[in-house]
Amino acid sequence: MSRKRLYLLALAPSLLYLTMATLYLFAIPLGESPDEPGHLQCIQQVALQNRLPVVEPKPQGEWWKPGVTLSGRMCYHMPLYYVGAGLLQQAISALTGSALPVEFPDYNEAFGETGVMFLHPDKARLSQLDQPNVVLSVRVMSILLGLIVVWTTMATANLLFQGSPFATIVAGIWVAGWPQFLFLSRAISNDVLATALASVALVVLLQVEKPQRYATLAFLSALAVFSKVTMIFVVVAVALVWCIEFLQYPAHRKMLGKGAITTLIVWGVAATFVQLAPTLHTNFWSSARTFSAVNERVFQVEYWLEMLFLTLSSGWVRFGWMNVATPDHFVYLWWAIVVGLSICGAAFWWRSELPNRNLLGIILAIWVAGNLATYLRINMAVLQPQFRFLQSLLPILASFVAGGILCISPRITRYQIVIASVLIIIAIIMNIGIIWGVVLPHYGLST
């Protein structure tokens, strides 16, 4: 498929994603996303103090108030997202005259009962925003990073299903209408940048006919790790795929050798920065040590069953601080559809005898295994069953879902247009129903 046609196909999923993500932006109040106050503190350290964010001593009093101290409790993470967002806040403040410090509403003492962390002012209408420009600018940045995931999902489907326009657009629609992805994409979190970089790396990695792509992969994987240490699985995937290609394609070895030299230089420079820059060194190893322990409950079956259910739930709808959810039967229905269609799509793809199919299958298996291994290691240290750590699988999942729908759909173009249109309508109705039926009642917003 030509690049121009792929761009045209991306219009409908892009508009769907931007519309739905904007609705979630208006519906979810400030600070009501996983660890958002902590992430904002890291960004504010960059914006207000012109330095990399660090973990400062535990403050006294209202820890979320910048006027007390920028405690940086979350700032043991790698800083790339925080630096970009902090510089953006400085630019928006200079252009609009908005104040840089972000003041949160008063803490809700009944948080443990209600699940609402702050006492938010009542809204007369959904379109009313109570967040300063420096916060909105970061949300817009996060939404645009999520749009990259929509595009890379379409590119992944395009590579796997031989340029099928139907599979390409359906994959984009599926991820663009995925409720949990939409919720997380408008959140202020380093996961959005890490996921975007990883998804781009996956698309580049799947272009097996281009042995010269390893220089690009070196930069993408290094940037992903500078966003979040858990993205180290991308580095491992790149290294393993290079080894496999070097053994399988003797004709490409000269080009692969040059790529290896560039990759090692880029990774070496990145490792040197981590080693010599005190803040980077501290944050890298602090993040690594966070997930190095072993929870005593990991030997209990109940622990893993709880982790499995909460993972499935947080992959469908588990908003707020993992406390705003839909009934369980919706969770099982969603995942039954996703898994069922993915299996059909994977089988259909395997029978297609695509050139380089075996190598592509190995790359996909390495990617899935690496992301799952990282996720399991996190949960071995502490119970963190949040699907946001698995969002690097979305391009693969949505692509195989699209392949499953392609498999059972007629090959007549007008019927495929109707199916794609129906999927868009379903996604809109589904997300609007979640916002009006679950989100707004929880946060007490009037419409």
Buried (B, 14 or more C-beta within 10 A) or exposed (E): BEEEEBEEBBEBBBEBBBBBBBBBBBBBBBBBBBBBBBBBBBBBBBBBEEEBBBBBEEBEEEBBBBEEBBBBBBBBBBBBBBBBBBBBBBEBBEEEEBEBBBEBBEBBEEBEEBBBBBBBEEBEEBEEBEBBBBBBBBBBBBBBBBBBBBBBBBBBBBBBBEBBBBBBBBBBBBBBBBBBBBBBBBBBBBBBBBBBBBBBBBBBBBBBEEBEBBBBBBBBBBBBBBBBBBBBBBBBBBBBBBEBBBEEBEEBBEBBBBBBEBBEEBBEEBEEBBEEBEBBEBBBBBBEEBBEEEEEBBEEEEBBEBBEBBBBBBBBBBBBBBBBBBEEEBBBEBBEEBBEBBBBBBBBBBEBEBEBBEBBBBBBEBBBBBBEEBBEBBBBBEBBBBBBBBBBBBBBBBBBBBBBBBBEBEEEEEEBEEBBEEBBEEBBEBBEEBBBEBBBEBBEBEE
